[in-house]
Amino acid sequence: MTTPNPLLDQLGEPAEVLTLLTPSESQRLSDLLRQAKRSEQRSLDETIDRALTVLPRLMRMPARKILFGK
């Protein structure tokens, strides 16, 4: 079932502003926000990988697990 205001469901506030959006505007902004979050996570993962390259190869995975739990 489609919600009338997906951005309000995603963010929760400021409700008084988000309720002014049309359903299509809300959906578009919600999609853009999701896309930006994915892009940010990808960029962060790549940056972490590049930062760990200063370590010898055998130490990279243990260092990643210690630092980030991955």
Helices and strands as residue ranges (DSSP letters): H 6-11, H 15-18, H 23-52, H 57-68
